[in-house]
Amino acid sequence: MAVDALRPARMAPRDVVRVGAVGLRTRPLRAFLSALGIAIGIGAMVSVVGISSSSRAELDRALAALGTNLLTVSPGTTLTGDQARLPAEAEAMVGRIGPVRSVSAVGRIADAKVYRTGKIPAAQTNGIAAYAARTDLRTAVGARVRSGTWLNAATGGHPATVLGATAAQRLGIGRAGPGVQVLVGGEWFTVVGILAPAELAPELDGAALVGWPVAQARLGFDGHPTTVYTRSEDARVEQVSAVLGATANPEAPNEVEVSRPSDALAARQAAGEAFTGLLLGLGAVALLVGGVGVANTMVISVLERRAEIGLRRSLGATRRQIRGQFLAESLLLSALGGAGGALLGAAVTFGYALSQGWPAVVPAWAVAGGIGATLVIGALAGLYPAIRAARLSPTEALATP
């Protein structure tokens, strides 16, 4: 019993946290300024990562609009120099390629001329071509409807057409509507929509697009696509490009022309690598600044509180308890600064991204990593001051003025 009475009391984790908070409460201004310094460092890291990620998201969006993952398949020429044609099943076969996300097609309708009225001389075609189009074509090529609607399952089987921007201009049609009709292959078609300029598929600008079923039923379309559009996973565009020809026409892959991957894809990958290096470098510097701030604060705290340490030691506090007190204080200070910095960095990111019209992106790993790294650095930075405080003897600490 006598031995047990001499053993120092063990502090529960809750008590360690409460004792560690004493130093912060007794010097609130210094604790606030120290936490603010940490918060600025972590906020700088989070905001740099967030703004860079937002800028990268905007760049990705701009590059995606350039069709970085869009590939096209079209018929080439035969060995005799004649025009080849794709199999009717080419679109379905291309769609079975694993990395292909979407596929669509158009088919040129031979001898189907487009006129505003039946009184236009046959030779004056204005270079407008008629195409059979799949209903998912607009999504595949990223085209926008300027007026009216796009073809759907209902209108695709009826005499309805969507005009490209250039075709509508040449025909003198400014809007789509029930009363607006054009002659396509000698048949009257109602103009249900007009496209905006298609940047990724300029061949559609001068075209009149009709549904695949009605093209076969009324205009003599043979069902063979003339252009197949594919969207693939960005990282596997090169692989898809290598197998597109043999997949679209297994019997004669040499008679297939496949567009080369966009140069914007290489630019997108290079930009991603540059941004990754930038984020890692700036994040490491910001964390280092935060760690130096914590270490500086805790060393000064030990020097200023030697009398308090001596009093606690004389009242029976062990070296372990003194060490735990200062480590807890360091971790609390780091946690407050890290949480505040994460909120500050997120606010700065959202404000800047909104002012630039960018999508606001704050990676969760940056917030969690910033707070976690702050705690680790805080523990390491507070370790030396805590050990130094624990080594002070009661008489030495109390004798220090």
C-alpha positions in Angstrom: 0.0 0.0 0.0 2.9 2.4 0.9 4.5 1.7 -2.5 1.2 2.3 -4.3 0.8 5.6 -2.5 4.2 6.8 -3.8 3.3 6.1 -7.4 2.4 9.3 -9.4 -1.2 9.6 -10.6 -1.7 8.7 -14.2 -3.5 11.2 -16.3 -6.3 10.2 -18.6 -6.2 11.4 -22.2 -9.0 13.8 -21.5 -6.9 15.3 -18.6 -3.9 15.6 -20.9 -5.9 17.6 -23.4 -7.3 19.9 -20.6 -3.9 20.6 -19.2 -2.5 21.2 -22.7 -5.3 23.7 -23.3 -4.3 25.7 -20.2 -1.3 27.2 -22.0 -3.6 28.3 -24.9 -6.2 29.8 -22.6 -3.8 31.7 -20.3 -2.1 33.3 -23.3 -4.9 33.7 -25.8 -3.4 36.5 -27.9 -0.1 34.6 -28.5 -2.1 31.4 -29.1 -4.2 33.2 -31.6 -1.3 34.8 -33.4 0.5 31.4 -33.5 -2.5 29.6 -34.8 -3.0 32.4 -37.3 0.5 31.9 -38.6 -0.1 28.2 -39.0 -3.5 28.9 -40.6 -1.9 31.3 -43.2 0.7 28.6 -44.1 -2.0 25.9 -44.4 -4.4 28.3 -46.1 -1.8 29.1 -48.6 -1.2 25.5 -49.4 -4.9 24.7 -49.7 -5.6 27.8 -51.8 -2.7 27.1 -54.1 -3.8 23.6 -54.5 -7.4 24.6 -54.9 -6.8 27.4 -57.4 -4.4 25.2 -59.4 -7.0 22.4 -59.4 -9.7 24.8 -60.4 -7.5 26.2 -63.2 -6.7 22.7 -64.3 -10.4 21.8 -64.3 -11.0 24.9 -66.5 -8.2 23.8 -68.8 -9.6 20.3 -69.0 -13.0 21.7 -69.9 -11.5 23.9 -72.6 -9.4 21.1 -74.0 -12.3 18.7 -73.8 -14.2 21.1 -76.0 -11.5 20.7 -78.6 -12.3 17.0 -78.8 -9.2 15.5 -77.1 -10.9 12.0 -76.9 -12.9 12.3 -80.2 -11.8 9.9 -83.0 -13.5 9.5 -86.4 -13.6 6.6 -88.8 -14.4 7.1 -92.5 -14.0 5.0 -95.7 -10.8 5.4 -97.6 -10.0 4.1 -101.1 -9.6 0.6 -102.4 -6.5 -0.8 -104.0 -7.9 0.1 -107.4 -8.5 3.7 -106.4 -12.2 3.4 -106.0 -14.1 4.9 -103.0 -14.4 2.3 -100.3 -17.3 2.1 -97.9 -17.7 1.0 -94.3 -19.8 -2.1 -93.4 -23.3 -1.4 -92.2 -22.2 -3.0 -88.9 -19.2 -0.8 -88.4 -20.8 1.4 -85.8 -21.9 -1.5 -83.7 -18.5 -3.2 -83.9 -16.7 0.0 -82.9 -19.0 0.3 -79.9 -17.8 -3.1 -78.6 -14.2 -1.7 -78.0 -13.8 -1.6 -74.2 -12.5 2.0 -73.7 -15.0 3.5 -76.1 -17.6 5.5 -74.1 -19.9 6.5 -76.9 -20.3 6.0 -80.6 -22.5 7.5 -83.3 -22.5 7.9 -87.0 -23.8 9.7 -90.1 -24.3 8.3 -93.6 -24.1 10.4 -96.8 -27.3 10.0 -98.8 -26.3 9.8 -102.4 -28.1 12.0 -105.0 -30.3 13.6 -102.3 -30.0 17.4 -103.0 -31.4 20.0 -100.6 -33.4 23.0 -101.9 -35.5 25.7 -100.3 -38.3 25.4 -102.9 -39.0 23.3 -105.9 -38.3 26.2 -108.2 -34.5 26.3 -107.6 -32.5 25.1 -110.6 -31.1 21.6 -110.0 -27.5 22.8 -110.5 -27.7 25.3 -107.6 -27.2 23.0 -104.7 -25.2 25.5 -102.6 -23.0 22.6 -101.6 -25.6 21.3 -99.1 -25.4 17.6 -98.4 -28.0 15.3 -96.9 -27.0 12.9 -94.2 -28.7 10.2 -92.2 -27.9 10.8 -88.6 -28.2 8.8 -85.4 -30.2 10.4 -82.6 -27.1 10.4 -80.3 -24.9 12.2 -82.8 -25.3 15.6 -81.1 -23.9 14.3 -77.8 -21.0 12.5 -79.5 -19.7 15.5 -81.4 -20.7 18.1 -78.8 -23.0 20.0 -81.1 -25.5 22.6 -79.8 -29.0 23.3 -81.1 -29.4 27.0 -81.8 -33.0 26.9 -82.7 -35.7 24.2 -82.3 -34.9 20.7 -81.2 -32.7 17.7 -82.1 -33.8 14.5 -83.8 -35.3 11.9 -81.5 -36.9 8.5 -81.7 -40.2 10.0 -82.9 -39.0 12.6 -85.4 -36.3 10.2 -86.7 -38.9 8.1 -88.5 -40.8 11.0 -90.0 -39.9 13.7 -92.6 -38.0 16.0 -90.2 -34.6 17.5 -90.6 -32.0 19.5 -88.6 -29.9 21.9 -90.6 -26.3 22.8 -89.9 -25.5 26.4 -89.3 -24.0 27.0 -92.8 -26.8 25.1 -94.5 -29.5 27.2 -92.8 -27.8 30.4 -93.7 -27.5 29.3 -97.4 -31.2 28.3 -97.5 -32.2 31.6 -95.9 -33.7 29.9 -92.8 -33.2 31.7 -89.5 -35.4 29.6 -87.2 -37.0 26.2 -87.1 -40.7 25.7 -86.9 -43.7 23.6 -88.1 -44.2 25.8 -91.1 -40.6 25.8 -92.3 -39.9 23.1 -94.9 -37.2 22.2 -97.4 -36.9 19.7 -100.2 -34.5 16.8 -99.4 -34.1 14.3 -102.3 -37.4 15.5 -103.8 -39.3 15.0 -100.5 -40.6 17.8 -98.2 -39.0 17.8 -94.8 -40.0 20.0 -91.9 -37.1 21.9 -90.3 -37.3 21.0 -86.6 -33.9 22.3 -85.6 -30.9 24.4 -86.6 -27.4 23.7 -85.2 -24.9 26.2 -83.9 -21.5 25.8 -85.7 -20.1 22.4 -84.8 -16.4 23.0 -84.0 -15.6 19.3 -83.7 -17.5 18.2 -86.8 -17.4 21.1 -89.3 -18.7 18.8 -92.0 -22.1 19.0 -90.3 -22.4 22.8 -90.8 -23.3 22.4 -94.4 -25.6 19.4 -94.0 -29.2 18.6 -93.7 -29.6 15.8 -91.2 -32.5 13.4 -91.2 -33.3 10.4 -89.1 -31.7 7.0 -90.0 -35.1 5.2 -90.5 -36.7 7.8 -92.7 -33.6 8.1 -94.8 -33.8 4.4 -95.6 -37.5 4.4 -96.1 -37.9 7.5 -98.3 -34.5 8.6 -99.6 -33.0 5.3 -100.7 -30.2 5.4 -98.1 -28.2 2.1 -98.1 -27.5 2.1 -94.4 -23.7 2.2 -94.7 -22.2 4.9 -92.4 -19.7 7.3 -94.0 -18.3 8.7 -90.7 -18.3 7.0 -87.3 -17.6 9.2 -84.3 -16.2 7.7 -81.1 -15.5 9.1 -77.6 -12.9 7.1 -75.6 -11.3 7.2 -72.2 -8.6 10.0 -72.3 -5.8 7.7 -71.2 -6.6 5.1 -73.8 -7.2 7.2 -76.9 -4.0 6.0 -78.5 -4.9 2.3 -77.9 -8.4 2.8 -79.4 -6.9 4.6 -82.4 -4.7 1.6 -83.1 -7.5 -0.9 -83.4 -10.3 1.3 -84.9 -9.5 0.5 -88.5 -9.4 -3.3 -88.1 -12.5 -3.2 -85.9 -14.6 -1.0 -88.2 -13.8 -3.1 -91.3 -12.1 -6.4 -90.4 -12.1 -7.6 -94.0 -10.2 -4.6 -95.3 -8.7 -2.5 -92.5 -6.4 -0.8 -95.1 -9.5 0.8 -96.7 -10.4 2.7 -93.5 -9.2 6.2 -92.5 -8.9 6.9 -88.8 -8.3 10.4 -87.5 -5.2 10.9 -85.5 -5.6 11.8 -81.8 -5.8 15.5 -81.1 -2.6 17.4 -80.2 -4.7 18.9 -77.4 -4.6 15.5 -75.7 -0.8 15.6 -75.4 -1.1 19.2 -74.2 -3.6 18.1 -71.6 -1.3 15.3 -70.3 1.7 17.6 -70.2 -0.3 20.2 -68.3 -1.4 17.6 -65.8 2.2 16.6 -65.1 3.2 20.2 -64.7 0.4 21.0 -62.3 1.1 17.9 -60.2 4.8 19.0 -59.7 3.7 22.5 -58.9 1.2 21.4 -56.3 3.7 19.1 -54.5 6.4 21.7 -54.4 4.2 24.6 -53.1 2.4 22.3 -50.6 5.7 21.1 -49.1 6.9 24.7 -48.7 3.7 25.8 -47.0 3.8 22.8 -44.6 7.4 23.6 -43.8 6.5 27.2 -42.9 3.7 26.0 -40.7 6.0 23.5 -38.9 8.6 26.2 -38.2 5.9 28.4 -36.8 4.8 25.7 -34.4 8.3 24.9 -33.3 9.1 28.5 -32.7 6.0 29.0 -30.6 6.6 26.0 -28.5 10.2 26.8 -27.8 9.3 30.3 -26.7 6.5 28.9 -24.5 9.0 26.6 -22.7 11.4 29.5 -22.0 8.6 31.7 -20.7 6.9 29.1 -18.5 9.9 27.6 -16.7 8.5 28.8 -13.4 5.2 27.0 -14.2 7.1 23.8 -15.1 9.1 24.0 -11.9 6.0 24.4 -9.8 4.3 21.5 -11.5 7.4 19.3 -11.0 7.6 20.3 -7.3 3.9 19.4 -6.8 4.6 15.9 -8.1 4.2 16.1 -11.9 6.4 13.6 -13.7 8.6 14.2 -16.6 6.2 12.1 -18.7 3.3 14.3 -17.7 5.2 17.5 -18.4 6.2 16.1 -21.8 2.6 15.1 -22.5 1.3 18.6 -21.5 3.5 20.4 -24.0 2.9 17.8 -26.8 -0.8 18.2 -26.3 -0.5 22.0 -26.4 1.5 21.7 -29.6 -1.1 19.4 -31.2 -4.0 21.6 -30.2 -2.3 24.7 -31.6 -1.6 22.8 -34.8 -5.1 21.5 -35.0 -6.6 25.0 -34.6 -4.3 26.4 -37.1 -4.8 23.6 -39.6 -8.6 23.7 -39.4 -8.6 27.4 -39.8 -6.2 27.3 -42.6 -8.3 24.7 -44.5 -11.4 26.9 -44.2 -9.4 30.0 -45.2 -7.9 28.2 -48.2 -11.2 26.8 -49.3 -12.8 30.3 -49.1 -10.0 31.9 -51.1 -10.3 29.2 -53.7 -14.1 29.5 -54.1 -13.9 33.3 -54.2 -11.1 33.4 -56.8 -12.6 30.6 -59.0 -16.0 32.3 -59.0 -14.5 35.6 -60.0 -12.7 34.0 -62.9 -15.8 31.9 -64.0 -13.9 28.7 -63.3 -15.4 25.5 -61.7 -14.4 25.7 -58.0 -12.4 22.6 -57.0 -11.0 22.0 -53.6 -9.5 18.5 -53.5 -10.5 16.6 -50.3 -7.0 15.2 -50.2 -5.6 18.7 -49.9 -7.8 19.6 -46.9 -7.4 16.3 -45.1 -3.7 16.1 -46.0 -3.1 19.7 -44.9 -4.7 19.1 -41.5 -3.1 15.7 -41.0 0.3 17.0 -42.1 0.0 19.9 -39.7 -0.7 17.6 -36.8 2.3 15.4 -37.7 4.6 18.5 -38.1 3.1 20.0 -34.9 4.0 16.8 -33.0 7.5 16.8 -34.4 8.0 20.5 -33.8 6.7 20.2 -30.3 8.7 17.2 -29.4 12.0 19.0 -28.7 10.4 21.7 -26.5 8.4 19.1 -24.7 11.5 17.0 -24.0 13.4 20.1 -22.9 10.6 21.1 -20.6 10.5 17.6 -19.1 14.2 17.6 -18.4 14.1 20.7 -16.2 14.4 19.9 -12.5 12.1 21.7 -10.1 14.9 23.6 -8.4 16.4 24.8 -11.7 13.0 25.8 -13.1 12.0 27.7 -10.0 15.3 29.4 -9.6 15.2 30.8 -13.1 14.0 34.5 -13.0 
